């Protein structure tokens, strides 16, 4: 670090996708605050003007033109300060791979009312513009679908990536500062290759003489992602010891099937890779760094309060999940353009109880309404759970029995016959009938009457196994806990009672498992007799995590079972229950095949399910993209199964 590094401000802002006007207004406020803090440079996140996740709205030329045009408003506000920000840039002389105007996911740099020129580029680009080098093509990222990368530009022009690392020269009171820029994925370079080896743009900027490098990111939150990023940055800085600044956004954006949350974690790194300052997560903050006497010190300002950027204890996973759900829920207000009021069907079970609490915390009691819809199969204990929960939360509560509707519709369906067959009115038909009355009729009807948005209460274990009724409890505008396994829902319930409310809000009989999880749709699901869901909670949660998030095949699971390391590999250690459920190999194999089949055949339900807030390494939706596929058994599976069972 040299004494010539200027004061740098990082604007950890909430980016509202699809509203460039609101984003620019926010940016102008941050620019003024940075100027007042004495900053020579202020940097903003990737795609901070239009938003990053816009889906195929990027194909609407008029919208793209409009978004690019807002860059001029930021340029005009750059008197006396250099502004680095993310926006779409257009190369009007070329066609993109989508057959439309070529678009670049770009960093823009302006200073003193002008976009900063870089005359040393191999081929001219629009003034101030540096395209993203590495485009992610995994999970929910679709950069290559819409944008042209610097990697492709280099290939087209016969140049090397490092030829494009021409620093921006920014004149400050201390002299000329040479600035390098990255966009998000550019720092995650280990798996990308160029003719010269790993495509490390930080090292290229360092070799080009950059005095500092800023990474503009739109990086969604997942647990421990920031720890991994810090390791990657330290490894990169060991080869390129240049002051490095990372600025990320907060808030949420959606791709139609998933709501992605952004925690920020904006920070600055000293040349040895240590963190000089860090912004508090989940909220807008201006993080200011002073470079002097070979040191780098950061200070954060959220609203008008200033404090040490890296203060505070590290939150636990369940605490962070709680915060992420809050951000995802509040995103619906942005999408709909006003403060919504929310309706939840409270069954007296653990899932709806947790969601009711989250709604209450996110929006206050006056914006939350709850309805319990019992039949003869609903026990007194769960009815009382629902009533007591809503009383403790202070939300408006309604009991609306559906026994009469259920009996009338059941009788009608039983009597229906075609000329060629009479059908079979099974217990499953009867159970699904109740679920559809609740979801499609009562819940949807009440929501329409009172102008409410209603939630989906399914958890990830149920969603994966298809333990839900299409057009019944597969409904709603948002699925707050559909990326949490049942065991995590219990963890969140305990956290809410103990850490958030400091008292029993979710009834103890649910949290302690005295009242078993149950759909309560027949006498076979009578919680007073301990009869509940046909799911081996704990074990199935751990098994599904391996299959969904780590893409493990049943063949892998079977191999772990044969080697005696299954429970260790899946991270579940209840050997007593495991041996009770699976006293011999055949029971284990049959259950494993049942799980695989349930996940496969219920894909059609997930396709039609509401948007899920992403809380894991892989969420159903456009994060985990599924096709409806026929049954197929790997040849290796047959051999492994035969070897185990002796068939």
C-alpha positions in Angstrom: 0.0 0.0 0.0 1.3 3.4 -0.9 0.5 6.8 0.5 -0.9 7.8 -2.9 -4.1 5.6 -2.7 -7.0 8.0 -2.5 -10.1 7.8 -0.3 -12.3 5.2 -1.8 -16.0 4.8 -1.0 -18.0 1.7 -1.7 -21.8 2.1 -2.0 -23.5 -1.1 -0.8 -26.9 -0.2 -2.2 -30.2 -1.9 -2.6 -30.8 -2.5 -6.3 -34.4 -2.6 -7.4 -34.5 -4.7 -10.6 -36.5 -3.1 -13.4 -36.5 0.4 -11.8 -33.5 2.3 -13.2 -35.1 5.5 -12.1 -35.2 4.5 -8.4 -31.7 3.1 -8.6 -30.2 6.2 -10.2 -31.9 8.4 -7.6 -30.3 6.3 -4.8 -26.9 6.4 -6.6 -27.0 10.2 -6.7 -27.5 10.3 -3.0 -24.6 8.0 -2.4 -22.4 10.0 -4.7 -23.1 13.2 -2.7 -22.4 11.3 0.6 -19.1 10.0 -0.8 -18.1 13.5 -1.9 -18.9 14.8 1.6 -16.7 12.1 3.0 -13.8 13.3 0.9 -13.7 10.3 -1.5 -11.9 10.6 -4.8 -13.6 7.4 -6.1 -17.0 5.9 -5.3 -17.9 2.4 -6.6 -21.3 0.8 -7.1 -22.4 -2.9 -7.7 -22.7 -4.8 -10.9 -25.8 -3.8 -13.0 -26.8 -1.3 -10.3 -28.8 0.8 -12.7 -31.1 -1.8 -14.4 -30.8 -4.7 -11.9 -29.0 -8.0 -12.8 -31.8 -10.5 -12.9 -34.2 -9.3 -15.6 -34.8 -12.6 -17.5 -35.6 -12.2 -21.2 -36.6 -8.6 -20.6 -33.0 -8.0 -21.8 -34.4 -8.8 -25.3 -36.6 -5.7 -25.3 -34.4 -3.2 -27.2 -36.4 -0.1 -26.0 -35.8 -1.1 -22.3 -32.1 -1.8 -22.9 -31.7 1.6 -24.6 -33.4 3.3 -21.7 -31.2 1.6 -19.1 -28.0 2.5 -20.9 -29.2 6.1 -21.2 -29.2 6.5 -17.4 -25.4 6.3 -17.4 -25.4 9.9 -18.7 -27.1 11.0 -15.5 -24.4 9.5 -13.4 -21.7 11.0 -15.6 -23.3 14.4 -15.1 -23.1 14.0 -11.3 -19.3 13.1 -11.3 -17.9 16.6 -10.8 -14.9 16.3 -8.6 -15.3 12.5 -8.0 -14.7 9.4 -10.1 -17.7 7.1 -10.2 -17.4 3.4 -11.1 -20.7 1.6 -11.6 -22.4 -1.3 -13.4 -24.8 -1.0 -16.3 -25.6 -2.5 -19.7 -23.5 -1.1 -22.6 -24.5 -1.4 -26.2 -22.2 -2.1 -29.2 -24.5 -0.8 -31.9 -22.2 -1.9 -34.7 -22.5 -5.6 -33.8 -25.1 -8.2 -33.3 -25.2 -10.3 -30.2 -25.7 -14.1 -30.1 -29.4 -13.5 -29.4 -29.8 -11.8 -32.8 -30.3 -8.4 -31.3 -28.1 -5.4 -30.5 -24.9 -6.6 -28.9 -25.1 -6.0 -25.2 -22.2 -5.9 -22.6 -22.5 -6.4 -18.9 -20.1 -3.6 -18.2 -18.3 -1.5 -15.6 -18.6 2.2 -16.4 -16.1 4.8 -15.2 -16.7 8.6 -15.3 -15.0 11.6 -13.8 -15.5 15.3 -13.9 -18.5 15.0 -16.1 -16.9 12.8 -18.7 -16.6 9.0 -19.3 -12.9 8.2 -18.9 -11.2 7.3 -22.1 -8.6 4.5 -22.4 -6.7 5.1 -25.7 -4.5 2.0 -25.3 -7.2 -0.6 -25.9 -6.6 -3.1 -28.8 -10.0 -2.1 -30.3 -12.0 0.9 -29.3 -14.9 0.4 -26.9 -17.5 3.0 -25.8 -15.7 5.5 -23.6 -15.6 4.5 -19.9 -16.7 1.0 -20.6 -15.0 -2.3 -19.5 -16.9 -5.5 -20.3 -17.2 -8.4 -17.9 -14.6 -11.0 -18.7 -16.0 -14.2 -17.3 -19.7 -15.1 -17.7 -21.1 -17.6 -15.1 -23.1 -20.4 -16.7 -24.4 -22.3 -13.7 -27.2 -22.2 -11.2 -29.5 -19.3 -12.1 -26.9 -17.3 -14.0 -27.6 -16.6 -17.7 -25.0 -14.0 -18.7 -24.1 -15.7 -22.0 -27.8 -15.8 -23.0 -27.9 -12.0 -23.2 -24.4 -10.5 -23.0 -21.1 -10.6 -24.9 -18.1 -11.2 -22.8 -14.6 -9.7 -23.0 -13.4 -13.2 -23.4 -15.4 -13.5 -26.7 -14.3 -10.0 -27.8 -10.7 -11.1 -27.4 -11.2 -14.3 -29.3 -12.9 -12.4 -32.2 -10.1 -9.8 -32.4 -7.2 -12.2 -32.0 -6.0 -10.5 -28.9 -5.2 -11.7 -25.4 -7.3 -10.9 -22.3 -4.4 -9.1 -20.7 -4.2 -6.7 -23.7 -7.5 -5.3 -22.5 -6.4 -4.6 -19.0 -5.6 -0.9 -19.6 -6.0 1.0 -16.3 -8.3 4.0 -16.1 -6.2 7.1 -15.2 -8.0 9.2 -12.5 -6.4 12.5 -11.6 -6.8 13.2 -7.9 -5.3 15.7 -5.4 -2.5 13.3 -4.8 -1.7 12.7 -8.5 -2.8 10.2 -11.1 -4.3 6.9 -9.8 -4.4 3.9 -12.2 -7.7 2.0 -11.6 -8.5 -1.6 -12.7 -12.1 -3.0 -12.6 -13.7 -6.4 -12.5 -17.2 -7.6 -12.6 -18.3 -10.3 -10.1 -17.3 -13.7 -11.7 -14.0 -12.2 -12.8 -12.6 -12.9 -9.3 -13.7 -16.6 -9.4 -11.1 -17.4 -12.1 -9.7 -20.7 -11.0 -11.9 -22.8 -13.3 -11.4 -20.6 -16.4 -8.5 -21.0 -18.7 -6.7 -18.8 -21.2 -3.8 -19.7 -23.5 -1.5 -18.5 -20.7 -3.2 -20.6 -17.9 -5.9 -19.5 -15.4 -7.7 -16.5 -16.5 -6.7 -14.3 -13.6 -7.6 -10.7 -14.4 -6.5 -9.4 -11.0 -3.0 -10.5 -11.9 -3.3 -8.9 -15.3 -4.4 -5.6 -13.8 -1.5 -5.8 -11.4 1.0 -6.4 -14.2 -0.5 -3.5 -16.1 0.4 -1.2 -13.3 -3.0 -0.7 -11.6 -2.7 1.1 -8.2 -6.0 -0.5 -7.1 -8.7 -2.8 -8.4 -12.4 -2.7 -7.8 -14.8 -5.6 -8.2 -18.4 -4.7 -8.9 -20.6 -7.7 -7.9 -24.2 -8.9 -8.0 -23.5 -12.0 -5.9 -26.5 -13.7 -4.2 -26.2 -14.9 -0.7 -25.5 -18.5 0.2 -24.2 -19.8 3.5 -20.4 -19.4 3.8 -20.0 -18.1 0.3 -18.3 -15.0 1.7 -15.7 -17.1 3.5 -14.9 -18.9 0.3 -14.6 -15.6 -1.6 -12.2 -14.3 1.0 -10.0 -17.4 0.5 -10.1 -16.9 -3.3 -9.2 -13.2 -3.0 -6.3 -13.9 -0.7 -5.0 -16.6 -3.0 -5.3 -14.2 -6.0 -3.6 -11.3 -4.1 -0.7 -13.5 -3.2 0.2 -13.3 -6.9 -1.1 -9.8 -7.3 -0.5 -7.6 -4.2 -2.7 -4.7 -5.1 -5.3 -3.0 -2.9 -8.6 -4.7 -3.8 -12.2 -3.5 -3.2 -15.3 -5.6 -3.4 -18.7 -3.9 -3.6 -21.9 -6.0 -3.6 -25.6 -5.1 -3.5 -28.3 -5.8 -1.0 -32.0 -6.6 -1.4 -33.6 -9.2 -3.6 -34.3 -10.0 -7.3 -36.2 -12.8 -8.9 -36.1 -14.9 -12.1 -39.8 -15.9 -11.9 -39.2 -19.2 -10.1 -36.6 -18.1 -7.5 -36.2 -15.1 -5.3 -32.4 -14.4 -4.9 -31.3 -12.4 -1.9 -28.1 -10.3 -1.7 -26.4 -9.7 1.6 -23.7 -7.2 0.5 -20.6 -8.1 2.5 -18.9 -5.2 0.8 -15.2 -5.0 1.9 -11.7 -3.8 1.2 -8.6 -5.9 1.2 -5.0 -4.8 2.1 -2.2 -6.0 -0.2 -1.5 -9.0 2.1 -5.1 -10.2 1.6 -6.4 -9.2 5.0 -9.7 -7.4 5.3 -9.3 -3.7 6.1 -13.0 -3.0 6.6 -16.3 -4.7 6.0 -19.9 -3.4 5.7 -22.7 -4.7 7.9 -24.8 -7.2 5.9 -28.3 -6.8 4.4 -28.6 -3.0 4.6 -27.5 -0.1 2.6 -24.1 1.3 3.7 -21.4 3.6 2.4 -18.1 2.0 3.3 -15.2 4.5 3.1 -11.5 3.6 3.1 -8.7 6.0 3.9 -5.3 5.1 2.3 -2.4 6.6 4.2 1.1 5.7 5.4 1.0 2.2 4.0 -2.3 1.3 5.8 -5.9 1.0 4.8 -8.7 1.7 7.2 -12.4 1.3 6.6 -15.4 3.0 8.2 -19.0 2.3 7.4 -22.0 4.7 7.5 -25.5 3.3 7.4 -28.0 6.2 7.2 -26.3 8.9 9.3 -24.6 6.5 11.8 -20.8 5.7 11.4 -19.1 2.8 13.0 -16.3 0.2 12.5 -17.1 -1.7 9.3 -16.0 -5.1 10.7 -17.6 -4.8 14.1 -20.0 -7.5 15.5 -20.1 -11.2 16.1 -20.3 -13.6 13.2 -24.0 -14.8 12.8 -24.9 -18.4 12.9 -26.4 -20.2 9.8 -29.9 -20.1 11.2 -29.6 -16.4 12.1 -28.5 -15.6 8.5 -31.3 -17.8 7.1 -33.8 -15.8 9.1 -32.4 -12.5 7.7 -32.4 -13.9 4.1 -36.1 -14.9 4.4 -36.9 -11.4 5.6 -35.3 -9.9 2.6 -37.0 -12.3 0.2 -40.4 -11.7 1.7 -40.1 -7.9 1.5 -39.2 -8.2 -2.1 -42.8 -8.8 -2.9 -43.6 -5.3 -1.9 -41.2 -4.0 -4.5 -42.5 -6.3 -7.2 -46.1 -5.2 -6.6 -45.2 -1.6 -6.0 -47.0 -1.1 -2.7 -47.2 -2.5 0.8 -49.0 -5.8 0.5 -51.2 -7.5 3.1 -50.6 -11.2 3.6 -52.8 -14.2 4.2 -51.6 -17.5 5.6 -53.4 -20.8 6.2 -52.4 -21.8 9.7 -52.8 -25.5 10.4 -51.4 -25.6 13.9 -48.3 -27.4 12.5 -44.7 -26.3 12.6 -44.4 -25.1 8.9 -47.3 -22.6 8.9 -46.3 -21.5 12.5 -42.8 -20.5 11.3 -44.1 -18.7 8.3 -46.7 -16.8 10.3 -43.9 -15.6 12.6 -41.7 -14.5 9.7 -44.6 -12.6 8.1 -45.3 -10.9 11.4 -41.6 -9.9 11.8 -41.3 -8.7 8.2 -44.5 -6.7 7.9 -46.0 -6.2 11.4 -49.2 -7.7 12.8 -51.5 -5.3 11.0 -50.5 -6.6 7.6 -50.9 -10.3 8.4 -54.1 -12.3 8.4 -54.5 -16.0 9.3 -57.2 -18.6 8.7 -57.5 -22.1 10.1 -59.7 -24.5 8.0 -60.4 -27.6 10.0 -62.4 -30.8 9.3 -63.2 -33.7 11.7 -59.7 -34.9 11.2 -58.1 -31.9 12.8 -57.3 -32.5 16.4 -58.1 -30.1 19.2 -54.4 -29.6 20.0 -53.5 -28.3 16.5 -56.6 -26.1 16.4 -55.5 -24.6 19.7 -51.9 -24.3 18.4 -53.2 -22.1 15.5 -55.3 -19.9 17.7 -52.6 -19.5 20.4 -49.9 -18.7 17.8 -51.9 -16.0 16.2 -52.9 -14.6 19.6 -49.2 -14.4 20.6 -48.3 -12.7 17.3 -51.2 -10.3 17.4 -52.4 -11.1 13.9 -56.0 -11.2 12.8 -57.2 -14.8 13.1 -60.2 -16.6 11.6 -61.5 -20.1 12.1 -63.4 -21.2 9.0 -64.4 -25.0 9.1 -64.7 -26.7 5.8 -66.5 -29.9 6.9 -69.7 -29.0 5.1 -67.9 -28.2 1.8 -65.9 -31.3 2.2 -68.9 -33.6 2.8 -70.9 -32.1 -0.1 -68.0 -32.3 -2.6 -67.0 -35.8 -1.4 -70.5 -37.1 -1.9 -70.6 -35.6 -5.4 -67.3 -37.1 -6.4 -68.2 -40.5 -5.0 -71.4 -40.5 -7.2 -69.7 -39.5 -10.4 -69.4 -42.4 -12.9 -68.5 -42.6 -16.6 -70.4 -45.0 -18.9 -67.3 -47.3 -19.1 -66.1 -47.2 -15.5 -67.0 -46.0 -12.0 -63.6 -45.2 -10.7 -62.1 -45.8 -7.3 -62.7 -43.3 -4.5 -59.5 -44.0 -2.4 -58.3 -42.4 0.7 -55.8 -40.4 -1.3 -58.6 -38.9 -3.4 -60.4 -38.0 -0.2 -57.4 -36.4 1.3 -56.5 -34.4 -1.8 -60.1 -33.1 -1.9 -59.7 -31.4 1.4 -56.4 -29.9 0.5 -57.9 -28.4 -2.7 -60.9 -27.0 -0.9 -58.5 -25.2 1.5 -56.1 -23.9 -1.1 -58.0 -23.4 -4.3 -61.3 -22.4 -2.8 -61.2 -21.0 0.7 -57.7 -19.5 0.9 -57.7 -18.1 -2.7 -61.3 -16.8 -2.2 -60.6 -15.1 1.0 -57.4 -13.6 -0.4 -59.4 -12.2 -3.4 -62.2 -10.8 -1.2 -59.8 -8.9 1.1 -57.1 -8.1 -1.4 -54.4 -10.3 0.3 -51.4 -12.1 -0.9 -51.3 -15.7 0.4 -48.2 -17.9 1.0 -47.2 -21.4 0.3 -46.2 -23.3 3.4 -44.3 -26.3 2.0 -40.8 -27.2 3.2 -38.0 -28.6 0.9 -38.4 -32.1 2.1 -42.1 -32.2 1.2 -41.5 -30.3 -2.1 -38.8 -32.8 -3.1 -40.9 -35.9 -2.3 -44.1 -34.5 -3.7 -45.9 -34.6 -0.4 -48.3 -31.9 -1.4 -51.5 -31.5 -3.4 -51.4 -29.8 -6.7 -53.9 -26.8 -6.7 -54.2 -27.5 -2.9 -51.2 -26.7 -0.8 -49.1 -26.2 -4.0 -50.3 -22.6 -4.3 -49.6 -19.1 -3.3 -47.4 -16.1 -4.4 -44.2 -17.1 -2.5 -42.8 -20.1 -0.8 -40.7 -18.8 2.1 -39.4 -22.1 3.5 -39.4 -24.3 0.4 -35.6 -24.3 0.4 -35.4 -25.4 4.0 -35.5 -29.1 5.0 -37.9 -30.1 7.8 -35.0 -30.3 10.3 -34.0 -26.7 9.4 -37.6 -25.6 10.0 -37.5 -27.0 13.5 -34.1 -25.1 14.0 -35.7 -21.9 12.8 -38.7 -22.4 15.1 -36.4 -22.8 18.1 -34.5 -19.7 17.0 -37.7 -17.7 16.7 -38.9 -18.6 20.2 -35.5 -18.3 22.0 -33.6 -15.5 20.2 -36.2 -13.4 18.4 -39.3 -13.4 20.6 -37.6 -14.6 23.8 -40.8 -16.5 24.8 -43.0 -19.3 23.6 -44.8 -18.1 20.5 -44.6 -21.3 18.4 -46.3 -23.9 20.7 -43.8 -26.1 22.6 -45.6 -29.3 21.6 -44.6 -28.5 18.0 -41.0 -27.4 18.6 -40.4 -30.4 20.9 -42.0 -32.9 18.4 -44.6 -34.0 20.9 -47.2 -33.3 18.2 -45.9 -35.1 15.2 -45.9 -33.4 11.8 -49.1 -34.5 10.0 -51.4 -33.3 7.2 -54.4 -34.4 9.3 -56.5 -35.4 6.3 -57.7 -38.8 7.6 -57.9 -41.0 10.7 -54.6 -42.5 9.5 -53.0 -39.1 10.2 -54.3 -38.7 13.8 -51.7 -36.7 15.7 -53.3 -37.8 19.1 -52.2 -41.3 18.3 -48.8 -40.2 17.0 -49.7 -40.8 13.4 -48.1 -38.3 11.0 -46.4 -37.9 7.6 -44.9 -40.9 5.8 -41.5 -39.2 5.8 -38.4 -40.3 7.9 -37.5 -36.8 8.9 -33.9 -36.3 9.7 -32.7 -39.2 7.6 -34.7 -38.3 4.5 -33.7 -34.6 4.9 -30.0 -35.6 4.9 -30.4 -38.0 2.0 -32.3 -35.4 -0.1 -29.6 -32.8 0.6 -27.0 -35.1 -1.0 -29.3 -35.8 -4.0 -30.4 -32.2 -4.6 -27.6 -30.0 -3.6 -24.6 -32.2 -4.4 -26.2 -34.1 -7.3 -25.5 -37.6 -5.8 -27.1 -40.5 -7.5 -28.7 -43.4 -5.5 -25.7 -45.4 -6.8 -23.5 -43.2 -4.6 -25.7 -43.6 -1.6 -25.7 -47.4 -2.0 -21.9 -47.4 -2.2 -21.7 -45.5 1.1 -24.1 -47.9 2.7 -22.0 -50.9 1.6 -18.8 -49.3 2.9 -20.4 -48.5 6.2 -19.8 -44.7 5.9 -23.4 -43.7 4.9 -24.4 -41.8 8.0 -21.0 -40.0 8.2 -21.2 -39.0 4.5 -24.7 -37.6 4.7 -24.1 -35.9 8.1 -26.8 -37.6 10.1 -25.8 -39.7 13.1 -29.0 -41.3 14.6 -27.9 -44.9 14.4 -30.7 -46.1 16.6 -33.4 -44.8 14.4 -31.6 -45.9 11.3 -31.3 -49.5 12.5 -35.0 -49.4 13.5 -36.1 -48.3 10.1 -33.7 -50.5 8.2 -33.0 -53.7 10.1 -31.7 -55.4 6.9 -30.4 -54.2 3.5 -33.6 -54.9 1.5 -35.5 -52.3 3.6 -32.8 -49.7 3.0 -32.8 -50.3 -0.8 -36.6 -50.2 -1.0 -36.7 -46.9 0.8 -33.9 -45.5 -1.3 -35.7 -46.5 -4.5 -38.9 -44.9 -3.1 -37.1 -41.6 -2.4 -35.7 -41.6 -5.9 -39.0 -42.3 -7.5 -40.9 -39.7 -5.4 -38.4 -37.0 -6.4 -38.6 -38.0 -10.1 -42.3 -38.4 -10.6 -43.3 -35.2 -8.7 -41.3 -32.9 -10.9 -44.6 -31.8 -12.5 -45.7 -30.3 -9.1 -42.5 -28.3 -8.6 -42.8 -26.9 -12.1 -46.1 -25.4 -11.2 -45.1 -24.3 -7.7 -44.7 -20.6 -6.6 -41.4 -18.8 -6.4 -39.0 -20.1 -3.8 -36.6 -17.9 -1.7 -33.2 -19.4 -2.3 -31.5 -20.3 0.9 -29.3 -23.3 0.0 -26.6 -24.3 -2.5 -29.3 -25.5 -4.9 -33.0 -24.6 -4.8 -35.8 -26.0 -7.0 -36.9 -23.7 -9.8 -34.4 -22.1 -12.2 -31.6 -22.8 -9.8 -32.1 -26.5 -10.2 -33.6 -26.9 -13.6 -35.5 -30.1 -13.9 -37.0 -32.0 -16.9 -39.8 -34.5 -16.6 -38.0 -37.8 -17.4 -39.0 -41.4 -17.7 -37.8 -44.0 -15.3 -34.4 -45.4 -16.2 -32.2 -47.6 -14.1 -28.4 -47.4 -14.5 -26.8 -50.7 -15.4 -24.3 -50.1 -12.5 -27.3 -49.7 -10.1 -28.6 -53.1 -11.0 -25.2 -54.7 -10.5 -24.6 -52.9 -7.1 -28.1 -53.8 -5.9 -27.7 -57.5 -6.9 -24.3 -57.6 -5.1 -25.9 -56.2 -1.9 -29.1 -58.3 -1.9 -27.8 -61.4 -3.7 -30.4 -61.3 -6.4 
